[in-house]
Amino acid sequence: MKSLEEYIQAASRNGHPPRPGIILAIRMCLVALKGLEISDPDKRKRSLVVITETDRCLPDAIQLVTGCRLANRTLKLRDMGKMAATFADLASERAIRVAARESANEKSGLEFPGIDRLEALARAYHFYSDEDPCHAEWVKVRIQPQDLPGSHFQRVICEQCGEGIGFHREVRMGGRTVCRACAGERYYEPL
């Protein structure tokens, strides 16, 4: 596994260092992998599943450090609005949840006075010990068979709109099989 410095360098864009949230997120990933005793995430492509609780900086760092992605079904989003993620090692059946500590934000301003707030955060996240910017706890997480990497399930057709539905995301409503959008969970409004 690469070092914190190497990941920070990989996350840099056009010679500019990454924003503080990316540095924190990289640290969170490294804490989780250390706890799970995973030294080479590339060798765990199908046995590491990460559930992120935000769609901000954290998923980008998770993809960079672990290789987990939405497309290969190893990165999941459960948007709770928190800078937190659960790293589940399917092979060992262990999971660790890592969450950012708000106290690190306050502490950075005191430890790096007189500089821009974002620069102070970046320095703090870079140099703090693992325990300062984040908290880790062992958890139990149940990942449904249809949500596992590489799982394939027969697609069904929504009886209302005719679109295909995969991975058991259909709903039974009024004796019919419909997609979640037709069942009232639509996030868009047709024009």
C-alpha contacts under 8 A as a table, 3 or more apart, distances in Angstrom:
res1	aa1	res2	aa2	distance
1	M	39	S	5.46
1	M	40	D	5.13
1	M	41	P	7.22
2	K	5	E	7.99
2	K	6	E	5.85
2	K	7	Y	6.55
3	S	6	E	5.16
3	S	7	Y	6.39
4	L	7	Y	5.24
4	L	8	I	6.12
4	L	26	I	7.25
4	L	27	R	7.10
4	L	30	L	7.81
5	E	8	I	5.07
5	E	9	Q	6.11
6	E	9	Q	5.05
6	E	10	A	6.14
7	Y	10	A	4.90
7	Y	11	A	6.12
7	Y	26	I	7.17
7	Y	64	L	7.60
7	Y	65	V	7.11
8	I	11	A	5.06
8	I	12	S	6.32
8	I	17	P	7.33
8	I	18	P	6.81
8	I	23	I	6.56
8	I	26	I	7.67
9	Q	12	S	5.19
9	Q	17	P	7.31
11	A	17	P	7.45
11	A	18	P	5.91
11	A	22	I	7.69
11	A	64	L	7.77
12	S	15	G	6.16
12	S	16	H	5.55
12	S	17	P	4.71
12	S	18	P	5.03
13	R	16	H	5.27
13	R	17	P	6.74
13	R	18	P	7.07
18	P	22	I	6.09
18	P	23	I	6.71
19	R	22	I	5.63
19	R	23	I	6.73
19	R	118	L	7.52
19	R	122	A	6.74
20	P	23	I	5.12
20	P	24	L	6.16
20	P	118	L	6.47
20	P	119	E	7.55
20	P	121	L	5.75
20	P	122	A	4.32
20	P	125	Y	6.92
21	G	24	L	5.09
21	G	25	A	6.00
21	G	57	C	5.70
21	G	58	L	7.40
21	G	122	A	7.89
22	I	25	A	4.93
22	I	26	I	6.08
22	I	57	C	5.42
22	I	58	L	6.68
22	I	60	D	7.64
22	I	61	A	6.12
23	I	26	I	5.16
23	I	27	R	6.28
23	I	122	A	6.76
23	I	125	Y	6.22
23	I	126	H	6.60
24	L	27	R	5.07
24	L	28	M	6.21
24	L	100	A	7.77
24	L	125	Y	5.49
24	L	126	H	7.64
24	L	133	P	7.09
25	A	28	M	4.94
25	A	29	C	6.28
25	A	57	C	6.77
25	A	58	L	5.07
25	A	61	A	5.66
25	A	62	I	7.38
26	I	29	C	5.14
26	I	30	L	6.28
26	I	58	L	7.84
26	I	61	A	5.38
26	I	62	I	7.18
26	I	65	V	6.89
27	R	30	L	5.10
27	R	31	V	6.17
27	R	125	Y	7.64
27	R	130	D	7.17
28	M	31	V	5.13
28	M	32	A	6.29
28	M	98	V	6.20
28	M	99	A	7.46
28	M	100	A	7.69
28	M	134	C	6.62
29	C	32	A	5.14
29	C	33	L	6.17
29	C	61	A	7.48
29	C	62	I	6.36
29	C	65	V	6.75
29	C	66	T	7.61
30	L	33	L	5.15
30	L	34	K	6.00
30	L	65	V	7.76
31	V	34	K	5.19
31	V	35	G	6.16
31	V	98	V	7.65
31	V	130	D	6.67
31	V	136	A	7.64
32	A	35	G	5.08
32	A	36	L	6.17
32	A	87	F	6.55
32	A	96	I	6.32
32	A	97	R	7.42
32	A	98	V	6.63
32	A	136	A	7.42
33	L	36	L	5.04
33	L	37	E	5.92
33	L	38	I	5.09
33	L	39	S	6.97
33	L	41	P	7.93
33	L	87	F	7.96
34	K	37	E	4.91
34	K	38	I	6.15
34	K	39	S	7.18
35	G	38	I	7.77
35	G	96	I	7.38
36	L	89	D	7.23
36	L	94	R	7.38
36	L	95	A	7.56
36	L	96	I	7.39
38	I	41	P	6.22
40	D	43	K	5.79
40	D	44	R	7.31
41	P	44	R	5.10
41	P	45	K	6.86
41	P	48	L	7.85
41	P	65	V	7.71
41	P	66	T	5.28
41	P	67	G	7.13
42	D	45	K	5.78
42	D	66	T	6.93
42	D	67	G	6.71
44	R	47	S	5.23
44	R	48	L	5.83
45	K	48	L	6.31
45	K	67	G	7.23
45	K	68	C	7.18
45	K	74	T	7.91
46	R	49	V	7.58
46	R	74	T	7.01
46	R	149	P	5.99
46	R	150	G	7.67
47	S	89	D	5.76
47	S	90	L	4.85
47	S	91	A	5.72
47	S	149	P	8.00
48	L	68	C	7.49
48	L	74	T	6.58
48	L	87	F	6.98
48	L	88	A	5.73
48	L	89	D	4.73
48	L	90	L	6.06
48	L	91	A	7.94
49	V	68	C	6.96
49	V	73	R	7.82
49	V	74	T	4.44
49	V	75	L	5.88
49	V	76	K	7.57
49	V	87	F	6.02
49	V	88	A	5.16
49	V	89	D	6.58
49	V	90	L	7.35
49	V	149	P	7.98
50	V	62	I	7.82
50	V	68	C	7.04
50	V	74	T	6.17
50	V	75	L	4.96
50	V	76	K	6.13
50	V	85	A	6.71
50	V	86	T	5.60
50	V	87	F	4.49
50	V	88	A	6.03
51	I	75	L	5.90
51	I	76	K	4.54
51	I	77	L	5.68
51	I	78	R	6.66
51	I	85	A	5.41
51	I	86	T	5.12
51	I	87	F	6.55
52	T	55	D	7.47
52	T	58	L	7.08
52	T	59	P	6.51
52	T	75	L	7.36
52	T	76	K	6.15
52	T	77	L	5.07
52	T	78	R	6.15
52	T	79	D	7.26
52	T	83	M	7.99
52	T	84	A	6.22
52	T	85	A	4.24
52	T	86	T	6.54
53	E	77	L	6.11
53	E	78	R	5.06
53	E	79	D	4.65
53	E	80	M	4.99
53	E	81	G	6.13
53	E	82	K	5.44
53	E	83	M	6.36
53	E	84	A	5.39
53	E	85	A	5.64
54	T	57	C	7.94
54	T	58	L	6.80
54	T	59	P	7.50
54	T	77	L	6.97
54	T	78	R	7.10
54	T	79	D	4.94
54	T	80	M	6.25
54	T	81	G	5.21
54	T	82	K	5.62
54	T	83	M	5.98
54	T	84	A	7.10
55	D	58	L	6.90
55	D	59	P	6.33
55	D	77	L	7.22
55	D	79	D	6.77
56	R	59	P	6.80
56	R	60	D	7.91
57	C	60	D	5.63
57	C	61	A	6.61
58	L	61	A	5.26
58	L	62	I	6.13
58	L	83	M	6.93
58	L	84	A	7.79
59	P	62	I	4.93
59	P	63	Q	6.16
59	P	75	L	7.92
60	D	63	Q	5.25
60	D	64	L	6.25
61	A	64	L	4.91
61	A	65	V	5.99
62	I	65	V	5.34
62	I	66	T	5.58
62	I	67	G	6.97
62	I	68	C	6.55
63	Q	66	T	5.54
63	Q	67	G	4.61
63	Q	68	C	5.02
63	Q	69	R	5.79
63	Q	75	L	8.00
64	L	67	G	5.82
68	C	72	N	7.26
68	C	73	R	7.79
68	C	74	T	5.04
68	C	75	L	5.25
69	R	72	N	5.56
69	R	73	R	6.38
69	R	74	T	5.56
69	R	75	L	4.75
70	L	73	R	5.04
70	L	74	T	6.19
70	L	75	L	4.78
70	L	76	K	6.34
71	A	74	T	7.75
71	A	75	L	7.97
72	N	75	L	7.59
72	N	149	P	6.30
72	N	150	G	7.35
73	R	76	K	7.02
73	R	147	D	7.09
73	R	148	L	6.70
73	R	149	P	4.82
73	R	150	G	7.27
74	T	148	L	7.44
74	T	149	P	5.78
79	D	82	K	7.57
82	K	99	A	7.70
83	M	99	A	5.89
83	M	100	A	5.65
84	A	97	R	7.05
84	A	98	V	5.52
84	A	99	A	4.07
84	A	100	A	6.26
85	A	97	R	5.59
85	A	98	V	5.56
85	A	99	A	6.58
86	T	95	A	6.59
86	T	96	I	5.54
86	T	97	R	4.03
86	T	98	V	6.30
87	F	95	A	5.46
87	F	96	I	5.37
87	F	97	R	6.23
88	A	93	E	7.18
88	A	94	R	5.96
88	A	95	A	4.16
88	A	96	I	6.60
88	A	141	V	7.32
89	D	92	S	5.67
89	D	93	E	5.66
89	D	94	R	5.45
89	D	95	A	6.02
90	L	93	E	4.83
90	L	94	R	6.96
94	R	138	W	7.69
94	R	139	V	7.63
94	R	140	K	7.13
95	A	138	W	5.92
95	A	139	V	5.46
95	A	140	K	6.03
95	A	141	V	6.72
96	I	136	A	6.58
96	I	137	E	5.60
96	I	138	W	4.42
96	I	139	V	5.55
97	R	136	A	5.58
97	R	137	E	5.40
97	R	138	W	6.26
97	R	139	V	6.44
98	V	134	C	6.53
98	V	135	H	5.57
98	V	136	A	4.34
98	V	137	E	6.60
99	A	134	C	5.40
99	A	135	H	5.31
99	A	136	A	6.49
100	A	133	P	5.82
100	A	134	C	4.21
100	A	135	H	6.32
101	R	104	A	5.76
101	R	105	N	7.77
101	R	132	D	7.31
101	R	133	P	5.38
101	R	134	C	4.94
101	R	135	H	6.49
102	E	105	N	5.56
102	E	106	E	7.10
102	E	133	P	7.82
103	S	106	E	5.25
103	S	107	K	6.03
103	S	133	P	7.71
104	A	107	K	4.98
104	A	108	S	6.03
104	A	124	A	7.68
104	A	132	D	6.27
104	A	133	P	5.19
105	N	108	S	5.42
105	N	109	G	7.08
105	N	121	L	6.52
106	E	109	G	5.74
106	E	110	L	7.03
107	K	110	L	5.27
107	K	111	E	6.21
108	S	111	E	5.10
108	S	112	F	5.88
108	S	120	A	5.71
108	S	121	L	5.65
108	S	123	R	7.98
108	S	124	A	5.59
109	G	112	F	5.38
109	G	113	P	5.62
109	G	117	R	6.66
109	G	120	A	6.23
109	G	121	L	7.54
110	L	113	P	5.64
112	F	115	I	6.56
112	F	120	A	5.49
112	F	124	A	7.97
113	P	120	A	7.69
115	I	119	E	6.67
115	I	120	A	6.30
116	D	119	E	5.23
116	D	120	A	6.15
117	R	120	A	5.05
117	R	121	L	6.22
118	L	121	L	5.03
118	L	122	A	6.12
119	E	122	A	5.03
119	E	123	R	6.19
120	A	123	R	5.21
120	A	124	A	6.08
121	L	124	A	4.99
121	L	125	Y	6.00
122	A	125	Y	5.30
122	A	126	H	6.03
123	R	126	H	5.01
123	R	127	F	6.12
124	A	127	F	5.33
124	A	128	Y	5.57
125	Y	128	Y	5.64
125	Y	133	P	6.38
128	Y	131	E	7.82
128	Y	132	D	5.89
128	Y	133	P	6.86
129	S	132	D	5.61
129	S	133	P	7.57
130	D	133	P	6.49
130	D	134	C	6.67
131	E	134	C	5.54
131	E	135	H	6.09
132	D	135	H	7.75
143	I	147	D	6.29
143	I	148	L	6.78
144	Q	147	D	5.28
144	Q	148	L	6.74
145	P	148	L	5.41
145	P	151	S	7.16
146	Q	151	S	6.09
146	Q	152	H	7.30
146	Q	153	F	7.08
146	Q	167	F	5.26
146	Q	168	H	6.75
147	D	151	S	7.11
147	D	167	F	7.31
148	L	151	S	5.61
152	H	167	F	7.06
153	F	166	G	6.58
153	F	167	F	5.42
153	F	168	H	7.33
154	Q	166	G	6.70
154	Q	167	F	7.36
155	R	164	G	6.17
155	R	165	I	5.39
155	R	166	G	4.61
155	R	167	F	7.11
155	R	168	H	7.94
156	V	164	G	5.68
156	V	165	I	5.29
156	V	166	G	6.68
156	V	170	E	7.69
157	I	162	G	5.65
157	I	163	E	5.67
157	I	164	G	4.55
157	I	165	I	5.99
157	I	177	T	7.67
157	I	178	V	7.54
158	C	161	C	5.74
158	C	162	G	4.85
158	C	163	E	5.52
158	C	164	G	6.28
158	C	165	I	6.85
158	C	170	E	7.61
158	C	177	T	5.86
158	C	178	V	4.33
158	C	179	C	5.36
159	E	162	G	5.76
159	E	176	R	6.57
159	E	177	T	5.81
159	E	178	V	5.53
160	Q	178	V	6.19
160	Q	182	C	6.85
161	C	178	V	7.92
161	C	182	C	7.25
163	E	179	C	7.82
165	I	168	H	7.36
165	I	169	R	6.35
165	I	170	E	6.23
165	I	179	C	6.49
166	G	169	R	6.09
166	G	170	E	7.63
169	R	179	C	7.03
169	R	180	R	7.11
170	E	177	T	6.47
170	E	178	V	5.76
170	E	179	C	4.87
170	E	180	R	6.24
171	V	177	T	5.77
171	V	178	V	5.37
171	V	179	C	5.97
171	V	180	R	6.24
171	V	183	A	6.99
172	R	175	G	6.23
172	R	176	R	5.56
172	R	177	T	4.75
172	R	178	V	6.31
173	M	176	R	5.31
173	M	177	T	6.40
173	M	178	V	6.89
173	M	183	A	7.15
178	V	182	C	6.09
178	V	183	A	6.41
179	C	182	C	5.40
179	C	183	A	6.26
180	R	183	A	4.83
180	R	184	G	6.47
180	R	185	E	5.29
180	R	186	R	6.80
181	A	184	G	5.40
181	A	185	E	4.76
181	A	186	R	4.02
181	A	187	Y	7.51
182	C	185	E	7.08
182	C	186	R	6.95
183	A	186	R	7.77
186	R	189	E	7.30
